[in-house]
Amino acid sequence: GRRNDEMNAALQEGFVELERVINDLARITSIPSPQIISLWNKSHARTVNNVNHWNAYANYFKNNLKQELSRLGDEAPEAPSTPSASVRHKCYDAFKKSFPNDWQDILEIYGETALFLGGPQTVSARGQEFQKFTKKLSGL
């Protein structure tokens, strides 16, 4: 519903406190505050970049099929057919267990690199995308 003045004042006070805590963490850890916010969001399973990690994994899975099926060990299907959704889900869970702190970053970066290999771009557009990508990588 609609927020009243009391709620807005409480929110404002909370935002000031949050900013203080984030700035203190940035000072203590020498990690930039945007990165602290990003790390907090990732550690609490919040999405801030609107990446659907299941969909990103579907592309990763398709392009790394043998590697991903090998994560299942003896449970991997033997027939060279299209893996079922339940097999893909088991592989996804195994992928997340293999990279407990980095799986989201891996899938996001994989998706971004696929853009570089994708359709035609002008040299300028490709350069801009590369600059954005390198900034993101250096922030990890």
C-alpha positions as CSV (number, residue, x, y, z in Angstrom):
1,G,0.0,0.0,0.0
2,R,0.8,3.6,0.1
3,R,3.5,4.7,2.7
4,N,2.6,7.4,5.2
5,D,5.0,10.1,6.6
6,E,5.9,8.0,9.6
7,M,7.0,5.1,7.4
8,N,8.9,7.3,5.1
9,A,10.8,8.9,8.1
10,A,11.6,5.4,9.4
11,L,12.9,4.3,6.0
12,Q,15.0,7.4,5.6
13,E,16.5,6.8,9.1
14,G,17.2,3.2,8.1
15,F,18.8,4.2,4.8
16,V,21.2,6.6,6.6
17,E,22.1,3.8,9.0
18,L,22.7,1.4,6.1
19,E,24.9,3.9,4.4
20,R,26.9,4.3,7.5
21,V,27.4,0.6,7.9
22,I,28.4,0.1,4.3
23,N,30.8,3.0,4.4
24,D,32.4,1.6,7.6
25,L,32.7,-1.8,5.9
26,A,34.3,-0.2,2.9
27,R,36.8,1.6,5.0
28,I,37.7,-1.4,7.2
29,T,38.0,-3.9,4.2
30,S,39.2,-1.5,1.5
31,I,36.4,-3.0,-0.7
32,P,34.4,-0.3,-2.6
33,S,30.9,0.1,-1.3
34,P,29.2,-0.9,-4.6
35,Q,31.1,-4.2,-4.4
36,I,30.0,-4.7,-0.7
37,I,26.4,-4.2,-1.7
38,S,26.8,-6.7,-4.6
39,L,28.5,-9.2,-2.3
40,W,25.7,-8.9,0.3
41,N,23.0,-9.3,-2.4
42,K,24.7,-12.4,-3.7
43,S,25.3,-13.9,-0.3
44,H,21.6,-13.5,0.5
45,A,20.3,-14.9,-2.8
46,R,19.0,-11.5,-4.0
47,T,19.3,-10.7,-7.7
48,V,20.2,-7.2,-8.7
49,N,21.2,-7.8,-12.3
50,N,18.0,-9.6,-13.4
51,V,20.0,-12.6,-14.6
52,N,18.0,-15.8,-14.5
53,H,20.8,-18.2,-13.5
54,W,18.8,-21.3,-14.5
55,N,18.5,-19.9,-18.0
56,A,22.2,-19.0,-18.0
57,Y,23.0,-22.4,-16.9
58,A,20.9,-24.0,-19.6
59,N,23.2,-22.4,-22.2
60,Y,26.3,-23.3,-20.2
61,F,25.0,-26.9,-19.9
62,K,24.3,-27.2,-23.6
63,N,27.8,-26.0,-24.5
64,N,29.6,-28.1,-21.9
65,L,27.4,-31.2,-21.9
66,K,30.0,-33.9,-21.2
67,Q,31.7,-31.9,-18.5
68,E,28.4,-31.2,-16.8
69,L,27.1,-34.7,-17.0
70,S,30.3,-36.0,-15.5
71,R,29.4,-34.1,-12.3
72,L,26.7,-36.7,-11.7
73,G,29.2,-39.6,-11.7
74,D,27.4,-42.9,-11.8
75,E,24.0,-41.2,-11.9
76,A,24.8,-39.7,-15.4
77,P,22.7,-41.1,-18.2
78,E,24.5,-43.4,-20.6
79,A,22.6,-43.0,-23.8
80,P,23.7,-40.1,-26.0
81,S,20.2,-38.6,-26.0
82,T,19.0,-35.2,-24.9
83,P,19.1,-35.1,-21.1
84,S,15.8,-34.7,-19.3
85,A,14.9,-31.7,-17.2
86,S,15.5,-33.6,-14.0
87,V,19.1,-34.6,-15.2
88,R,19.7,-30.9,-16.0
89,H,18.4,-29.9,-12.6
90,K,20.8,-32.4,-10.9
91,C,23.7,-31.1,-13.0
92,Y,22.8,-27.5,-12.0
93,D,22.8,-28.5,-8.3
94,A,26.1,-30.2,-8.7
95,F,27.5,-27.2,-10.6
96,K,26.4,-24.9,-7.7
97,K,28.0,-27.3,-5.2
98,S,31.3,-27.3,-7.2
99,F,31.5,-23.5,-7.1
100,P,29.6,-22.5,-3.9
101,N,30.9,-18.9,-3.8
102,D,31.3,-18.3,-7.5
103,W,28.6,-20.1,-9.4
104,Q,26.6,-16.9,-10.1
105,D,29.6,-15.0,-11.3
106,I,30.7,-17.8,-13.5
107,L,27.3,-18.0,-15.2
108,E,27.0,-14.2,-15.6
109,I,30.4,-13.9,-17.1
110,Y,29.8,-16.9,-19.3
111,G,26.6,-15.2,-20.6
112,E,28.5,-12.0,-21.2
113,T,31.3,-13.7,-23.1
114,A,28.7,-15.4,-25.3
115,L,27.6,-11.9,-26.3
116,F,31.1,-11.1,-27.6
117,L,31.1,-14.3,-29.7
118,G,27.5,-13.5,-30.9
119,G,26.2,-11.4,-33.7
120,P,28.0,-8.7,-35.6
121,Q,28.9,-5.4,-33.8
122,T,30.7,-2.3,-34.9
123,V,34.2,-1.9,-33.7
124,S,33.1,1.0,-31.4
125,A,30.2,-1.0,-29.9
126,R,32.5,-4.0,-29.3
127,G,35.0,-1.8,-27.7
128,Q,32.4,-0.3,-25.3
129,E,31.1,-3.7,-24.4
130,F,34.7,-4.9,-23.8
131,Q,35.3,-1.9,-21.5
132,K,32.2,-2.6,-19.5
133,F,33.1,-6.3,-19.2
134,T,36.7,-5.6,-18.1
135,K,35.4,-3.2,-15.4
136,K,33.0,-5.9,-14.2
137,L,35.8,-8.5,-14.1
138,S,38.2,-6.3,-12.3
139,G,35.5,-5.7,-9.6
140,L,35.3,-9.5,-8.8
